[in-house]
């Protein structure tokens, strides 16, 4: 089993930045696919960003058009943590954000393809 614990998020003004963390524990994979999704009130969960990672590096990243150039996935190998750095935030970025993981070397942008997910963290961007 894999346990994902999320942290970060909060309230920020438009144009500001936040960093979300997703710390993994338990079973480890030599390589894995990670996804970040978000769900705003009354809306379906939508894809934000994805990456293919190994224990040391991020091999591939892919971003939704709505966040491309503003959001970046990175990782801390020592802490077994993946981050979503969010900059130039907009009110429409307001949502609960989820990190998800599956043992795969293929990018996935569909939430139901993932096997493990974090508890979610709220991001609120005020105008």
N, C-alpha and C positions, 0 to 999 in steps of 0.2 A: 504494500500500500504506500501511497504517496500522500503526504500532508502538505498543503499549501496554506501559508499564513500571510495574509496581506496586511500592509500598514501604509501610512501616508494618507493623502487625500486631505479634505477639509474645505474651508471656505477661502476663496481668493477673488480679487477683483479682475475684471476683464483685462487682458494683456499680461497678467501675471503668470507665474510658473508653479508647478507642483511636481513632486516625484512620488510615484507609487512604487511600493516594494512588494515582492512576492517571494517569500522564503520557503524553500522546499526541505522536507525531511522525510526519513523513511527510506523506501526503496529508491535506488539510484539507477539512472540509465546512462549508457555510453553516449547516446545521442537522443534528443527528444525534440518534439515540436511544442512550442508555447504559443498561446494566443491570449490576447487581451480583448475583452468584450465590454460593452457598457449597456446599461438599460436605464432609460429615462422614464419617469412616471407616465403610465398609460401607453408606453411604447414597447415594441418588441426589443429583445436583446440584439445588439448589432455589433458587427466586427469592427475592431479598432486597429489592431496591429498583430503581427505574427512573426515568429522567428524559428529557425532551426538552430539548435544549440548542441554543443558537446560539453564535456566537463570543463573545457578550457576556453572555448571561443564561441562566438555567434557566427554561424556560417552564412546565414541568409536572413534578410528581414523583408517584410512586406507590410505596407500601411494602407489603410483606407484613404481614399482621396480626400476625405474631409479632414484628415489629420496629417497628411503628408507634408513634410517640411516643418511641422510644429512638434510632433511627438517622436521620441527616439527610444528604442529598446537597448538596454545595456545589461551587463551582468557582473557580479562580484563572485569570482570563483571561490575565494576563501570562505565566504559566507553562504555559498550555494543559494544566491539570491539573484533574481532578475528584476530589473527596474523598468518602469515606463516614465521617462522624463517628458513632461508636458509643458510646453511653452506657448506664449501668445494665446492664452486660453480665452475662449469665447463663452458667452452664456449658454450657447447651444451644446457646449461640452458637459454641461451639468448632467450627472447620471451616477448610478452606482457602477463601479468598475470591477470586473472580475478577471483574475488570471486563471488560465486553464492549461493543462499539460497532457500530452499523450506520448507514448513511446513510438516515435515515427521520425522519418527523415524527410517527410513531405509537409510543406506548408498547408495549413488548413485554416479556412475562414468561416467554417460552420461550427457553431457551438456544440452541436450534439455529436461531433466526431471526437471530442475530447473525453478523457477518462477521469481526470481529476481537476478539481477547481477550488479556488479559495472562497473565503466567506464573503467577499465583496467589500468595497470601501467607497464611501460617499465623496463625490467631488461636486462642489457647488461653486459656480462662477457667477458673480454678481456684475450687473451692468453699471 
